[in-house]
Amino acid sequence: MSVLFVLIGVSMLVAGGFLIGFLWAVKKGQYDDSYSPAVRILFDDQEKEAQKKEKEQQIKKETTKKNHKS
């Protein structure tokens, strides 16, 4: 019977530890945005390609301006 009381006490301590850990994580902002990181990885390559195309277009514009001035 005394083992039962020990196990209940230990389980309460473990549960309290998990509760404290959860509250700490919420306070530190670990659960603020759980959706966009999963989606961001899908669109990462598309953003890089778009930026690369913009840079190429900008370089082409600059070179055509230099050629027309000469």
PDB file of N, CA, C, O and CB in Angstrom:
ATOM      1  N   MET A   1       0.817  -1.192   0.000  1.00  0.00           N
ATOM      2  CA  MET A   1       0.000   0.000   0.000  1.00  0.00           C
ATOM      3  C   MET A   1       0.863   1.259   0.000  1.00  0.00           C
ATOM      4  O   MET A   1       0.515   2.254  -0.635  1.00  0.00           O
ATOM      5  CB  MET A   1      -0.931  -0.004   1.199  1.00  0.00           C
ATOM      6  N   SER A   2       1.981   1.215   0.708  1.00  0.00           N
ATOM      7  CA  SER A   2       2.843   2.391   0.759  1.00  0.00           C
ATOM      8  C   SER A   2       3.495   2.656  -0.602  1.00  0.00           C
ATOM      9  O   SER A   2       3.810   3.801  -0.927  1.00  0.00           O
ATOM     10  CB  SER A   2       3.921   2.213   1.838  1.00  0.00           C
ATOM     11  N   VAL A   3       3.695   1.605  -1.392  1.00  0.00           N
ATOM     12  CA  VAL A   3       4.261   1.769  -2.732  1.00  0.00           C
ATOM     13  C   VAL A   3       3.310   2.590  -3.596  1.00  0.00           C
ATOM     14  O   VAL A   3       3.751   3.389  -4.423  1.00  0.00           O
ATOM     15  CB  VAL A   3       4.538   0.392  -3.388  1.00  0.00           C
ATOM     16  N   LEU A   4       2.028   2.397  -3.407  1.00  0.00           N
ATOM     17  CA  LEU A   4       1.023   3.138  -4.163  1.00  0.00           C
ATOM     18  C   LEU A   4       1.130   4.637  -3.881  1.00  0.00           C
ATOM     19  O   LEU A   4       1.037   5.451  -4.800  1.00  0.00           O
ATOM     20  CB  LEU A   4      -0.387   2.631  -3.821  1.00  0.00           C
ATOM     21  N   PHE A   5       1.323   4.998  -2.619  1.00  0.00           N
ATOM     22  CA  PHE A   5       1.460   6.407  -2.264  1.00  0.00           C
ATOM     23  C   PHE A   5       2.736   7.004  -2.863  1.00  0.00           C
ATOM     24  O   PHE A   5       2.743   8.155  -3.299  1.00  0.00           O
ATOM     25  CB  PHE A   5       1.464   6.572  -0.739  1.00  0.00           C
ATOM     26  N   VAL A   6       3.790   6.231  -2.881  1.00  0.00           N
ATOM     27  CA  VAL A   6       5.047   6.695  -3.477  1.00  0.00           C
ATOM     28  C   VAL A   6       4.866   6.919  -4.974  1.00  0.00           C
ATOM     29  O   VAL A   6       5.313   7.934  -5.508  1.00  0.00           O
ATOM     30  CB  VAL A   6       6.187   5.678  -3.218  1.00  0.00           C
ATOM     31  N   LEU A   7       4.218   5.984  -5.649  1.00  0.00           N
ATOM     32  CA  LEU A   7       4.007   6.117  -7.093  1.00  0.00           C
ATOM     33  C   LEU A   7       3.096   7.298  -7.428  1.00  0.00           C
ATOM     34  O   LEU A   7       3.320   7.994  -8.418  1.00  0.00           O
ATOM     35  CB  LEU A   7       3.412   4.830  -7.657  1.00  0.00           C
ATOM     36  N   ILE A   8       2.083   7.522  -6.614  1.00  0.00           N
ATOM     37  CA  ILE A   8       1.207   8.679  -6.834  1.00  0.00           C
ATOM     38  C   ILE A   8       2.000   9.967  -6.642  1.00  0.00           C
ATOM     39  O   ILE A   8       1.857  10.907  -7.424  1.00  0.00           O
ATOM     40  CB  ILE A   8      -0.015   8.644  -5.872  1.00  0.00           C
ATOM     41  N   GLY A   9       2.828  10.016  -5.613  1.00  0.00           N
ATOM     42  CA  GLY A   9       3.658  11.206  -5.379  1.00  0.00           C
ATOM     43  C   GLY A   9       4.628  11.459  -6.519  1.00  0.00           C
ATOM     44  O   GLY A   9       4.786  12.597  -6.961  1.00  0.00           O
ATOM     45  N   VAL A  10       5.281  10.404  -7.000  1.00  0.00           N
ATOM     46  CA  VAL A  10       6.228  10.538  -8.108  1.00  0.00           C
ATOM     47  C   VAL A  10       5.505  10.977  -9.377  1.00  0.00           C
ATOM     48  O   VAL A  10       6.002  11.825 -10.119  1.00  0.00           O
ATOM     49  CB  VAL A  10       6.972   9.210  -8.350  1.00  0.00           C
ATOM     50  N   SER A  11       4.334  10.400  -9.623  1.00  0.00           N
ATOM     51  CA  SER A  11       3.593  10.784 -10.832  1.00  0.00           C
ATOM     52  C   SER A  11       3.130  12.233 -10.756  1.00  0.00           C
ATOM     53  O   SER A  11       3.091  12.918 -11.778  1.00  0.00           O
ATOM     54  CB  SER A  11       2.385   9.860 -11.036  1.00  0.00           C
ATOM     55  N   MET A  12       2.780  12.708  -9.575  1.00  0.00           N
ATOM     56  CA  MET A  12       2.399  14.118  -9.414  1.00  0.00           C
ATOM     57  C   MET A  12       3.602  15.032  -9.672  1.00  0.00           C
ATOM     58  O   MET A  12       3.453  16.093 -10.278  1.00  0.00           O
ATOM     59  CB  MET A  12       1.831  14.369  -7.992  1.00  0.00           C
ATOM     60  N   LEU A  13       4.781  14.627  -9.220  1.00  0.00           N
ATOM     61  CA  LEU A  13       5.982  15.420  -9.478  1.00  0.00           C
ATOM     62  C   LEU A  13       6.296  15.469 -10.975  1.00  0.00           C
ATOM     63  O   LEU A  13       6.637  16.526 -11.505  1.00  0.00           O
ATOM     64  CB  LEU A  13       7.179  14.844  -8.703  1.00  0.00           C
ATOM     65  N   VAL A  14       6.183  14.346 -11.643  1.00  0.00           N
ATOM     66  CA  VAL A  14       6.438  14.298 -13.087  1.00  0.00           C
ATOM     67  C   VAL A  14       5.421  15.157 -13.827  1.00  0.00           C
ATOM     68  O   VAL A  14       5.783  15.910 -14.731  1.00  0.00           O
ATOM     69  CB  VAL A  14       6.390  12.840 -13.607  1.00  0.00           C
ATOM     70  N   ALA A  15       4.142  15.048 -13.447  1.00  0.00           N
ATOM     71  CA  ALA A  15       3.097  15.855 -14.082  1.00  0.00           C
ATOM     72  C   ALA A  15       3.347  17.340 -13.846  1.00  0.00           C
ATOM     73  O   ALA A  15       3.159  18.156 -14.749  1.00  0.00           O
ATOM     74  CB  ALA A  15       1.707  15.459 -13.549  1.00  0.00           C
ATOM     75  N   GLY A  16       3.769  17.690 -12.638  1.00  0.00           N
ATOM     76  CA  GLY A  16       4.096  19.086 -12.336  1.00  0.00           C
ATOM     77  C   GLY A  16       5.268  19.576 -13.173  1.00  0.00           C
ATOM     78  O   GLY A  16       5.278  20.721 -13.626  1.00  0.00           O
ATOM     79  N   GLY A  17       6.247  18.716 -13.378  1.00  0.00           N
ATOM     80  CA  GLY A  17       7.391  19.082 -14.222  1.00  0.00           C
ATOM     81  C   GLY A  17       6.975  19.343 -15.657  1.00  0.00           C
ATOM     82  O   GLY A  17       7.434  20.299 -16.284  1.00  0.00           O
ATOM     83  N   PHE A  18       6.101  18.487 -16.174  1.00  0.00           N
ATOM     84  CA  PHE A  18       5.603  18.704 -17.533  1.00  0.00           C
ATOM     85  C   PHE A  18       4.781  19.987 -17.623  1.00  0.00           C
ATOM     86  O   PHE A  18       4.875  20.715 -18.612  1.00  0.00           O
ATOM     87  CB  PHE A  18       4.762  17.509 -17.988  1.00  0.00           C
ATOM     88  N   LEU A  19       3.979  20.266 -16.602  1.00  0.00           N
ATOM     89  CA  LEU A  19       3.183  21.492 -16.596  1.00  0.00           C
ATOM     90  C   LEU A  19       4.086  22.719 -16.573  1.00  0.00           C
ATOM     91  O   LEU A  19       3.850  23.679 -17.308  1.00  0.00           O
ATOM     92  CB  LEU A  19       2.230  21.510 -15.390  1.00  0.00           C
ATOM     93  N   ILE A  20       5.105  22.694 -15.745  1.00  0.00           N
ATOM     94  CA  ILE A  20       6.045  23.817 -15.680  1.00  0.00           C
ATOM     95  C   ILE A  20       6.773  23.980 -17.013  1.00  0.00           C
ATOM     96  O   ILE A  20       6.956  25.100 -17.490  1.00  0.00           O
ATOM     97  CB  ILE A  20       7.064  23.608 -14.537  1.00  0.00           C
ATOM     98  N   GLY A  21       7.183  22.874 -17.607  1.00  0.00           N
ATOM     99  CA  GLY A  21       7.846  22.942 -18.915  1.00  0.00           C
ATOM    100  C   GLY A  21       6.936  23.506 -19.988  1.00  0.00           C
ATOM    101  O   GLY A  21       7.376  24.301 -20.820  1.00  0.00           O
ATOM    102  N   PHE A  22       5.680  23.108 -19.980  1.00  0.00           N
ATOM    103  CA  PHE A  22       4.719  23.622 -20.955  1.00  0.00           C
ATOM    104  C   PHE A  22       4.491  25.114 -20.761  1.00  0.00           C
ATOM    105  O   PHE A  22       4.500  25.874 -21.730  1.00  0.00           O
ATOM    106  CB  PHE A  22       3.393  22.868 -20.846  1.00  0.00           C
ATOM    107  N   LEU A  23       4.287  25.535 -19.525  1.00  0.00           N
ATOM    108  CA  LEU A  23       4.065  26.961 -19.262  1.00  0.00           C
ATOM    109  C   LEU A  23       5.292  27.784 -19.641  1.00  0.00           C
ATOM    110  O   LEU A  23       5.152  28.893 -20.157  1.00  0.00           O
ATOM    111  CB  LEU A  23       3.717  27.186 -17.782  1.00  0.00           C
ATOM    112  N   TRP A  24       6.476  27.265 -19.396  1.00  0.00           N
ATOM    113  CA  TRP A  24       7.701  27.965 -19.781  1.00  0.00           C
ATOM    114  C   TRP A  24       7.772  28.119 -21.302  1.00  0.00           C
ATOM    115  O   TRP A  24       8.132  29.181 -21.808  1.00  0.00           O
ATOM    116  CB  TRP A  24       8.945  27.209 -19.259  1.00  0.00           C
ATOM    117  N   ALA A  25       7.425  27.047 -22.027  1.00  0.00           N
ATOM    118  CA  ALA A  25       7.473  27.093 -23.488  1.00  0.00           C
ATOM    119  C   ALA A  25       6.465  28.090 -24.040  1.00  0.00           C
ATOM    120  O   ALA A  25       6.765  28.806 -24.996  1.00  0.00           O
ATOM    121  CB  ALA A  25       7.211  25.705 -24.075  1.00  0.00           C
ATOM    122  N   VAL A  26       5.288  28.146 -23.458  1.00  0.00           N
ATOM    123  CA  VAL A  26       4.275  29.109 -23.906  1.00  0.00           C
ATOM    124  C   VAL A  26       4.755  30.528 -23.624  1.00  0.00           C
ATOM    125  O   VAL A  26       4.587  31.417 -24.458  1.00  0.00           O
ATOM    126  CB  VAL A  26       2.912  28.849 -23.207  1.00  0.00           C
ATOM    127  N   LYS A  27       5.343  30.742 -22.468  1.00  0.00           N
ATOM    128  CA  LYS A  27       5.834  32.075 -22.096  1.00  0.00           C
ATOM    129  C   LYS A  27       6.963  32.528 -23.026  1.00  0.00           C
ATOM    130  O   LYS A  27       7.055  33.712 -23.352  1.00  0.00           O
ATOM    131  CB  LYS A  27       6.322  32.076 -20.635  1.00  0.00           C
ATOM    132  N   LYS A  28       7.812  31.607 -23.452  1.00  0.00           N
ATOM    133  CA  LYS A  28       8.938  31.941 -24.325  1.00  0.00           C
ATOM    134  C   LYS A  28       8.542  32.029 -25.797  1.00  0.00           C
ATOM    135  O   LYS A  28       9.378  32.366 -26.636  1.00  0.00           O
ATOM    136  CB  LYS A  28      10.033  30.916 -24.160  1.00  0.00           C
ATOM    137  N   GLY A  29       7.279  31.731 -26.128  1.00  0.00           N
ATOM    138  CA  GLY A  29       6.821  31.892 -27.503  1.00  0.00           C
ATOM    139  C   GLY A  29       7.048  30.697 -28.404  1.00  0.00           C
ATOM    140  O   GLY A  29       7.073  30.843 -29.626  1.00  0.00           O
ATOM    141  N   GLN A  30       7.214  29.532 -27.833  1.00  0.00           N
ATOM    142  CA  GLN A  30       7.463  28.343 -28.641  1.00  0.00           C
ATOM    143  C   GLN A  30       6.253  27.936 -29.464  1.00  0.00           C
ATOM    144  O   GLN A  30       6.397  27.252 -30.477  1.00  0.00           O
ATOM    145  CB  GLN A  30       7.880  27.199 -27.757  1.00  0.00           C
ATOM    146  N   TYR A  31       5.071  28.345 -29.045  1.00  0.00           N
ATOM    147  CA  TYR A  31       3.849  27.936 -29.729  1.00  0.00           C
ATOM    148  C   TYR A  31       3.175  29.100 -30.448  1.00  0.00           C
ATOM    149  O   TYR A  31       1.995  29.004 -30.785  1.00  0.00           O
ATOM    150  CB  TYR A  31       2.884  27.319 -28.740  1.00  0.00           C
ATOM    151  N   ASP A  32       3.885  30.183 -30.689  1.00  0.00           N
ATOM    152  CA  ASP A  32       3.272  31.354 -31.311  1.00  0.00           C
ATOM    153  C   ASP A  32       2.804  31.082 -32.730  1.00  0.00           C
ATOM    154  O   ASP A  32       1.658  31.378 -33.069  1.00  0.00           O
ATOM    155  CB  ASP A  32       4.242  32.504 -31.313  1.00  0.00           C
ATOM    156  N   ASP A  33       3.664  30.527 -33.556  1.00  0.00           N
ATOM    157  CA  ASP A  33       3.316  30.323 -34.961  1.00  0.00           C
ATOM    158  C   ASP A  33       3.715  28.912 -35.366  1.00  0.00           C
ATOM    159  O   ASP A  33       4.881  28.636 -35.647  1.00  0.00           O
ATOM    160  CB  ASP A  33       4.009  31.378 -35.873  1.00  0.00           C
ATOM    161  N   SER A  34       2.744  28.041 -35.391  1.00  0.00           N
ATOM    162  CA  SER A  34       3.068  26.657 -35.720  1.00  0.00           C
ATOM    163  C   SER A  34       2.725  26.298 -37.157  1.00  0.00           C
ATOM    164  O   SER A  34       3.035  25.193 -37.601  1.00  0.00           O
ATOM    165  CB  SER A  34       2.347  25.728 -34.785  1.00  0.00           C
ATOM    166  N   TYR A  35       2.092  27.205 -37.894  1.00  0.00           N
ATOM    167  CA  TYR A  35       1.664  26.870 -39.254  1.00  0.00           C
ATOM    168  C   TYR A  35       2.670  27.316 -40.311  1.00  0.00           C
ATOM    169  O   TYR A  35       3.028  26.530 -41.188  1.00  0.00           O
ATOM    170  CB  TYR A  35       0.316  27.499 -39.540  1.00  0.00           C
ATOM    171  N   SER A  36       3.124  28.545 -40.243  1.00  0.00           N
ATOM    172  CA  SER A  36       3.946  29.072 -41.338  1.00  0.00           C
ATOM    173  C   SER A  36       5.309  28.390 -41.498  1.00  0.00           C
ATOM    174  O   SER A  36       5.770  28.293 -42.635  1.00  0.00           O
ATOM    175  CB  SER A  36       4.160  30.533 -41.130  1.00  0.00           C
ATOM    176  N   PRO A  37       5.988  27.912 -40.451  1.00  0.00           N
ATOM    177  CA  PRO A  37       7.247  27.208 -40.722  1.00  0.00           C
ATOM    178  C   PRO A  37       7.069  25.976 -41.600  1.00  0.00           C
ATOM    179  O   PRO A  37       7.946  25.650 -42.400  1.00  0.00           O
ATOM    180  CB  PRO A  37       7.892  26.802 -39.426  1.00  0.00           C
ATOM    181  N   ALA A  38       5.946  25.298 -41.455  1.00  0.00           N
ATOM    182  CA  ALA A  38       5.694  24.115 -42.288  1.00  0.00           C
ATOM    183  C   ALA A  38       5.434  24.502 -43.733  1.00  0.00           C
ATOM    184  O   ALA A  38       5.776  23.751 -44.646  1.00  0.00           O
ATOM    185  CB  ALA A  38       4.508  23.321 -41.744  1.00  0.00           C
ATOM    186  N   VAL A  39       4.839  25.656 -43.950  1.00  0.00           N
ATOM    187  CA  VAL A  39       4.519  26.098 -45.305  1.00  0.00           C
ATOM    188  C   VAL A  39       5.710  26.828 -45.920  1.00  0.00           C
ATOM    189  O   VAL A  39       5.928  26.759 -47.130  1.00  0.00           O
ATOM    190  CB  VAL A  39       3.275  27.011 -45.299  1.00  0.00           C
ATOM    191  N   ARG A  40       6.475  27.519 -45.093  1.00  0.00           N
ATOM    192  CA  ARG A  40       7.602  28.311 -45.585  1.00  0.00           C
ATOM    193  C   ARG A  40       8.609  27.453 -46.334  1.00  0.00           C
ATOM    194  O   ARG A  40       9.181  27.894 -47.331  1.00  0.00           O
ATOM    195  CB  ARG A  40       8.289  29.022 -44.431  1.00  0.00           C
ATOM    196  N   ILE A  41       8.828  26.243 -45.867  1.00  0.00           N
ATOM    197  CA  ILE A  41       9.807  25.374 -46.515  1.00  0.00           C
ATOM    198  C   ILE A  41       9.364  25.000 -47.924  1.00  0.00           C
ATOM    199  O   ILE A  41      10.203  24.728 -48.783  1.00  0.00           O
ATOM    200  CB  ILE A  41      10.029  24.112 -45.684  1.00  0.00           C
ATOM    201  N   LEU A  42       8.054  24.983 -48.172  1.00  0.00           N
ATOM    202  CA  LEU A  42       7.553  24.640 -49.499  1.00  0.00           C
ATOM    203  C   LEU A  42       7.791  25.762 -50.503  1.00  0.00           C
ATOM    204  O   LEU A  42       7.995  25.500 -51.688  1.00  0.00           O
ATOM    205  CB  LEU A  42       6.072  24.317 -49.431  1.00  0.00           C
ATOM    206  N   PHE A  43       7.767  27.006 -50.039  1.00  0.00           N
ATOM    207  CA  PHE A  43       7.879  28.145 -50.934  1.00  0.00           C
ATOM    208  C   PHE A  43       9.261  28.786 -50.924  1.00  0.00           C
ATOM    209  O   PHE A  43       9.474  29.789 -51.605  1.00  0.00           O
ATOM    210  CB  PHE A  43       6.856  29.167 -50.572  1.00  0.00           C
ATOM    211  N   ASP A  44      10.191  28.237 -50.176  1.00  0.00           N
ATOM    212  CA  ASP A  44      11.538  28.790 -50.085  1.00  0.00           C
ATOM    213  C   ASP A  44      12.226  28.843 -51.445  1.00  0.00           C
ATOM    214  O   ASP A  44      12.807  29.868 -51.801  1.00  0.00           O
ATOM    215  CB  ASP A  44      12.372  27.973 -49.118  1.00  0.00           C
ATOM    216  N   ASP A  45      12.170  27.764 -52.202  1.00  0.00           N
ATOM    217  CA  ASP A  45      12.841  27.716 -53.498  1.00  0.00           C
ATOM    218  C   ASP A  45      12.223  28.689 -54.483  1.00  0.00           C
ATOM    219  O   ASP A  45      12.939  29.300 -55.276  1.00  0.00           O
ATOM    220  CB  ASP A  45      12.793  26.311 -54.065  1.00  0.00           C
ATOM    221  N   GLN A  46      10.911  28.846 -54.449  1.00  0.00           N
ATOM    222  CA  GLN A  46      10.239  29.754 -55.367  1.00  0.00           C
ATOM    223  C   GLN A  46      10.659  31.194 -55.109  1.00  0.00           C
ATOM    224  O   GLN A  46      10.843  31.963 -56.053  1.00  0.00           O
ATOM    225  CB  GLN A  46       8.722  29.615 -55.241  1.00  0.00           C
ATOM    226  N   GLU A  47      10.813  31.565 -53.853  1.00  0.00           N
ATOM    227  CA  GLU A  47      11.243  32.921 -53.524  1.00  0.00           C
ATOM    228  C   GLU A  47      12.669  33.167 -54.011  1.00  0.00           C
ATOM    229  O   GLU A  47      12.969  34.241 -54.533  1.00  0.00           O
ATOM    230  CB  GLU A  47      11.148  33.164 -52.008  1.00  0.00           C
ATOM    231  N   LYS A  48      13.536  32.197 -53.846  1.00  0.00           N
ATOM    232  CA  LYS A  48      14.920  32.356 -54.284  1.00  0.00           C
ATOM    233  C   LYS A  48      14.991  32.486 -55.799  1.00  0.00           C
ATOM    234  O   LYS A  48      15.769  33.286 -56.318  1.00  0.00           O
ATOM    235  CB  LYS A  48      15.776  31.173 -53.812  1.00  0.00           C
ATOM    236  N   GLU A  49      14.181  31.701 -56.513  1.00  0.00           N
ATOM    237  CA  GLU A  49      14.165  31.788 -57.971  1.00  0.00           C
ATOM    238  C   GLU A  49      13.639  33.140 -58.424  1.00  0.00           C
ATOM    239  O   GLU A  49      14.160  33.720 -59.377  1.00  0.00           O
ATOM    240  CB  GLU A  49      13.314  30.663 -58.567  1.00  0.00           C
ATOM    241  N   ALA A  50      12.615  33.648 -57.756  1.00  0.00           N
ATOM    242  CA  ALA A  50      12.055  34.949 -58.108  1.00  0.00           C
ATOM    243  C   ALA A  50      13.088  36.052 -57.872  1.00  0.00           C
ATOM    244  O   ALA A  50      13.220  36.960 -58.693  1.00  0.00           O
ATOM    245  CB  ALA A  50      10.773  35.227 -57.292  1.00  0.00           C
ATOM    246  N   GLN A  51      13.811  35.981 -56.771  1.00  0.00           N
ATOM    247  CA  GLN A  51      14.842  36.979 -56.493  1.00  0.00           C
ATOM    248  C   GLN A  51      15.960  36.896 -57.526  1.00  0.00           C
ATOM    249  O   GLN A  51      16.494  37.922 -57.947  1.00  0.00           O
ATOM    250  CB  GLN A  51      15.410  36.788 -55.077  1.00  0.00           C
ATOM    251  N   LYS A  52      16.313  35.697 -57.931  1.00  0.00           N
ATOM    252  CA  LYS A  52      17.367  35.518 -58.930  1.00  0.00           C
ATOM    253  C   LYS A  52      16.935  36.122 -60.263  1.00  0.00           C
ATOM    254  O   LYS A  52      17.734  36.779 -60.930  1.00  0.00           O
ATOM    255  CB  LYS A  52      17.709  34.021 -59.101  1.00  0.00           C
ATOM    256  N   LYS A  53      15.676  35.904 -60.660  1.00  0.00           N
ATOM    257  CA  LYS A  53      15.171  36.463 -61.911  1.00  0.00           C
ATOM    258  C   LYS A  53      15.141  37.985 -61.861  1.00  0.00           C
ATOM    259  O   LYS A  53      15.472  38.647 -62.845  1.00  0.00           O
ATOM    260  CB  LYS A  53      13.773  35.922 -62.211  1.00  0.00           C
ATOM    261  N   GLU A  54      14.746  38.544 -60.715  1.00  0.00           N
ATOM    262  CA  GLU A  54      14.730  39.994 -60.566  1.00  0.00           C
ATOM    263  C   GLU A  54      16.137  40.567 -60.711  1.00  0.00           C
ATOM    264  O   GLU A  54      16.322  41.593 -61.365  1.00  0.00           O
ATOM    265  CB  GLU A  54      14.133  40.386 -59.207  1.00  0.00           C
ATOM    266  N   LYS A  55      17.120  39.920 -60.114  1.00  0.00           N
ATOM    267  CA  LYS A  55      18.497  40.391 -60.225  1.00  0.00           C
ATOM    268  C   LYS A  55      18.984  40.326 -61.667  1.00  0.00           C
ATOM    269  O   LYS A  55      19.662  41.237 -62.143  1.00  0.00           O
ATOM    270  CB  LYS A  55      19.416  39.568 -59.321  1.00  0.00           C
ATOM    271  N   GLU A  56      18.635  39.242 -62.361  1.00  0.00           N
ATOM    272  CA  GLU A  56      19.037  39.112 -63.764  1.00  0.00           C
ATOM    273  C   GLU A  56      18.403  40.203 -64.613  1.00  0.00           C
ATOM    274  O   GLU A  56      19.066  40.773 -65.480  1.00  0.00           O
ATOM    275  CB  GLU A  56      18.652  37.731 -64.310  1.00  0.00           C
ATOM    276  N   GLN A  57      17.134  40.503 -64.378  1.00  0.00           N
ATOM    277  CA  GLN A  57      16.458  41.556 -65.126  1.00  0.00           C
ATOM    278  C   GLN A  57      17.074  42.910 -64.824  1.00  0.00           C
ATOM    279  O   GLN A  57      17.223  43.743 -65.718  1.00  0.00           O
ATOM    280  CB  GLN A  57      14.965  41.572 -64.803  1.00  0.00           C
ATOM    281  N   GLN A  58      17.430  43.129 -63.580  1.00  0.00           N
ATOM    282  CA  GLN A  58      18.049  44.390 -63.195  1.00  0.00           C
ATOM    283  C   GLN A  58      19.411  44.547 -63.875  1.00  0.00           C
ATOM    284  O   GLN A  58      19.753  45.639 -64.329  1.00  0.00           O
ATOM    285  CB  GLN A  58      18.200  44.471 -61.664  1.00  0.00           C
ATOM    286  N   ILE A  59      20.173  43.484 -63.948  1.00  0.00           N
ATOM    287  CA  ILE A  59      21.479  43.525 -64.608  1.00  0.00           C
ATOM    288  C   ILE A  59      21.301  43.795 -66.095  1.00  0.00           C
ATOM    289  O   ILE A  59      22.063  44.567 -66.677  1.00  0.00           O
ATOM    290  CB  ILE A  59      22.248  42.201 -64.390  1.00  0.00           C
ATOM    291  N   LYS A  60      20.306  43.171 -66.716  1.00  0.00           N
ATOM    292  CA  LYS A  60      20.044  43.397 -68.138  1.00  0.00           C
ATOM    293  C   LYS A  60      19.664  44.847 -68.396  1.00  0.00           C
ATOM    294  O   LYS A  60      20.114  45.439 -69.377  1.00  0.00           O
ATOM    295  CB  LYS A  60      18.932  42.467 -68.634  1.00  0.00           C
ATOM    296  N   LYS A  61      18.843  45.422 -67.528  1.00  0.00           N
ATOM    297  CA  LYS A  61      18.448  46.821 -67.684  1.00  0.00           C
ATOM    298  C   LYS A  61      19.665  47.737 -67.575  1.00  0.00           C
ATOM    299  O   LYS A  61      19.820  48.675 -68.358  1.00  0.00           O
ATOM    300  CB  LYS A  61      17.394  47.206 -66.629  1.00  0.00           C
ATOM    301  N   GLU A  62      20.522  47.458 -66.600  1.00  0.00           N
ATOM    302  CA  GLU A  62      21.709  48.288 -66.410  1.00  0.00           C
ATOM    303  C   GLU A  62      22.649  48.193 -67.606  1.00  0.00           C
ATOM    304  O   GLU A  62      23.217  49.199 -68.032  1.00  0.00           O
ATOM    305  CB  GLU A  62      22.443  47.879 -65.135  1.00  0.00           C
ATOM    306  N   THR A  63      22.814  47.000 -68.145  1.00  0.00           N
ATOM    307  CA  THR A  63      23.717  46.846 -69.288  1.00  0.00           C
ATOM    308  C   THR A  63      23.135  47.488 -70.541  1.00  0.00           C
ATOM    309  O   THR A  63      23.880  48.039 -71.351  1.00  0.00           O
ATOM    310  CB  THR A  63      24.005  45.364 -69.547  1.00  0.00           C
ATOM    311  N   THR A  64      21.816  47.429 -70.715  1.00  0.00           N
ATOM    312  CA  THR A  64      21.218  48.074 -71.898  1.00  0.00           C
ATOM    313  C   THR A  64      21.305  49.585 -71.773  1.00  0.00           C
ATOM    314  O   THR A  64      21.495  50.268 -72.780  1.00  0.00           O
ATOM    315  CB  THR A  64      19.743  47.641 -72.077  1.00  0.00           C
ATOM    316  N   LYS A  65      21.173  50.127 -70.572  1.00  0.00           N
ATOM    317  CA  LYS A  65      21.311  51.568 -70.375  1.00  0.00           C
ATOM    318  C   LYS A  65      22.742  52.009 -70.688  1.00  0.00           C
ATOM    319  O   LYS A  65      22.949  53.049 -71.314  1.00  0.00           O
ATOM    320  CB  LYS A  65      20.929  51.958 -68.929  1.00  0.00           C
ATOM    321  N   LYS A  66      23.721  51.226 -70.256  1.00  0.00           N
ATOM    322  CA  LYS A  66      25.118  51.563 -70.522  1.00  0.00           C
ATOM    323  C   LYS A  66      25.410  51.497 -72.017  1.00  0.00           C
ATOM    324  O   LYS A  66      26.148  52.332 -72.539  1.00  0.00           O
ATOM    325  CB  LYS A  66      26.058  50.618 -69.753  1.00  0.00           C
ATOM    326  N   ASN A  67      24.846  50.525 -72.702  1.00  0.00           N
ATOM    327  CA  ASN A  67      25.071  50.382 -74.137  1.00  0.00           C
ATOM    328  C   ASN A  67      24.428  51.522 -74.918  1.00  0.00           C
ATOM    329  O   ASN A  67      24.998  51.969 -75.913  1.00  0.00           O
ATOM    330  CB  ASN A  67      24.527  49.044 -74.626  1.00  0.00           C
ATOM    331  N   HIS A  68      23.284  51.999 -74.509  1.00  0.00           N
ATOM    332  CA  HIS A  68      22.601  53.088 -75.201  1.00  0.00           C
ATOM    333  C   HIS A  68      23.300  54.428 -74.967  1.00  0.00           C
ATOM    334  O   HIS A  68      23.261  55.299 -75.835  1.00  0.00           O
ATOM    335  CB  HIS A  68      21.146  53.170 -74.743  1.00  0.00           C
ATOM    336  N   LYS A  69      23.932  54.604 -73.816  1.00  0.00           N
ATOM    337  CA  LYS A  69      24.634  55.848 -73.521  1.00  0.00           C
ATOM    338  C   LYS A  69      25.913  55.964 -74.347  1.00  0.00           C
ATOM    339  O   LYS A  69      26.332  57.076 -74.670  1.00  0.00           O
ATOM    340  CB  LYS A  69      24.960  55.934 -72.026  1.00  0.00           C
ATOM    341  N   SER A  70      26.525  54.870 -74.684  1.00  0.00           N
ATOM    342  CA  SER A  70      27.800  54.890 -75.400  1.00  0.00           C
ATOM    343  C   SER A  70      27.649  55.264 -76.835  1.00  0.00           C
ATOM    344  O   SER A  70      28.639  55.323 -77.565  1.00  0.00           O
ATOM    345  CB  SER A  70      28.466  53.570 -75.311  1.00  0.00           C
TER     346      SER A  70
END
